[in-house]
Amino acid sequence: MSGKAEEIVEMLSPTVTALGLQLLGVEFSASGNHALLRLYIDVEGRYVSVEDCEAVSREVSALLDVNDPITSQYTLEVSSPGIDRPLFTPAQFARFIGEEAKVNLRLPQDGRRRLQGKILRVEGDRVVFEEAGKPEFIVAHDNIEKARLVPDLVALGLAGPVPAGQRGKRRKTKES
């Protein structure tokens, strides 16, 4: 998260917590005289509802108006994490050890800015990934610009298993 995003998380977390929800993290991007502020919320034991998003939007809008941390015009979005859940903190990476994640780095590491691999462990502020056929890849959390889980669509029942001989191959259809 950027410095502005971290500032906003610190400001808004108590309000979101008071609503019985958790503020997972914030995405903040500014372009010219307009910005986008996206908040990701979660709740223990059930799915995030539209009503949850509306309540957070209403409460944090008032707080943002009073504190005015964003000088330009902005759009506020409040979202559930979804199946491709974003990961913002080392604790969130630790919660999903064994899961696959797609990561964009702030600065190149070993000549790379992107990786996709299984989260093996978290060591303090470092996240250790395993990519197929490669040595462990250790990334400082501060160097992670953006990270999302890669949903296992087969395990979720949203796709059928791919036959071993077809993995990595494009299926031919009548339109191909």
N, C-alpha and C positions, 0 to 999 in steps of 0.2 A: 504494500500500500504506500501511496505517496504521503508526504508530510501533511498535506491538506486533508487527505482521507483519514489519517491517524488522528488528527485534531478533531475532525467531525465525529469519529467513533467515540472518542473520549467524552465529547459533549453530549451525544445522543444515547449512549449505552444505558445510563440510569433511567431515562424516560422509557426506553423499550423494555427494560427489565421490570419496571413498575407495571407495565401492561401484561406481565406474565410471559414475556417472549425473550428471545435472545437475539442480539444484534451480532451476526456472524462476521460481517465486514461491510466495507463500503467501496464502491468504485466511483472515482471522481475523474472526469475528463473535461477540460476546458478547451474551447476552440473559438477564437475571436472574442466576441462579447457575449457568448452563450456557453453554458456548461451543463453537464449531465451529472446528477448525483443519484446513484443507484444504491439502495440499502438492501442487504440480504438478511432476512429474519428467519428464525427457526423456533420451534416449540417442542418440548419433550412429550413423547407419548401420543402424538397425533400429527396430522398434516396441518400446515399453515393454511388458513382460510382467507378468502377474499375480505372477510370482515376484519381479520387480523391485520391485513395490509392496509385497509382503510383506516383503522384505529391508529396504527403507527404513523401513517401519512398525516393524519389530522394533528396528532400530538407533536410530531417533530417539525411540521411546517410552522407551528406557532413558535417553537423553540428557535428554529432557524431565523424566523422573522425578527425575534428579539435580539439574538446574538449576532446576526448578520455576518457569518464567517465567509460567505461567498459574495464577492463584490459585484459580479456580473449577473445578468439574468441566468436562471437555471431551471432545468426540469428535474423534478423529484420523482423517482420511481421507487416503489417498495415491492420487493419480490421474495418469493420462497426460494430456497436453494435449487430446487429441481433435481432431476436425476443426474445431471452433470454438475453437481455441487461444486461451487468455488471453494477454495481453501485459502484462508488468510493468515492463520497463525500456526506456530509449531504444534500447539495442542490439537488443532484440527487435523494436521497431517498425522499425528500420533493416533488419533481416533480411527483413522482409516488405513492403518498398517495392513499390508497385504492386498490393498486395492491398487488399481492402475490409475495413474494420473498423467495429465498432459500439462507441461510446464513451459512457460516463457521466461527467460532470464533477462534481467536488466542489462548486465554486462556479459559479453561472451566468456565462456569457460571451456577450456580445451577446444577452442575454435567453434563452439556451438552456442546458439541462443535458444534452442528448443530441445526438449526431450520428452519422451513418453516412456514411462516405466512403472514398475511396481514399487510402492512405498515399502521399504524394508524396515526402517527404524528412524527414530529422531534422536539425535545426540545433542542435547542442549539447544542451540540455535541452528543446528545443521540437520538437513534432511538427506537420508541416504536412499537412493533409488537403484533398482536392478532393471537393466534393459536386457532383452533376449540376446544371449551370446556375448555380452560385454561385461567388463569389470564393473564393480559398484561405482556409482556416480554420486559424489557427495557435494551438496549445494548449501551454501550459507543461506539461511532464510532471508536475510536482507537482500540477496541477489535474485530472489524470486519476484518477478514482476506480476505474473498472473499464473494461477494454477487451478485446474478443474479435474474432478474425478472423471474417468472414462467409464460410462455405465456398461455393465455386462448385460447386454440386451437379451442374451439367451437365458441367463439366470433370472432375469426379470420377467421372462415369458413373453417378451416383445419380439423375439425372432427365434427361428429354429436353428438348431446346430448346423454348422457348415461342415460338409463332408471333408475328411482329411485331404483328399486329392484336390479339393476346390479352394482351400485356404489361400488367400492372396491372389486368386485368379478372378478375372471379370467373367461373369456369366454372359453367354451370348443369348440375346433375345431377338425376336423378329425385327425390332427396330434397329438393332446393332448393325 
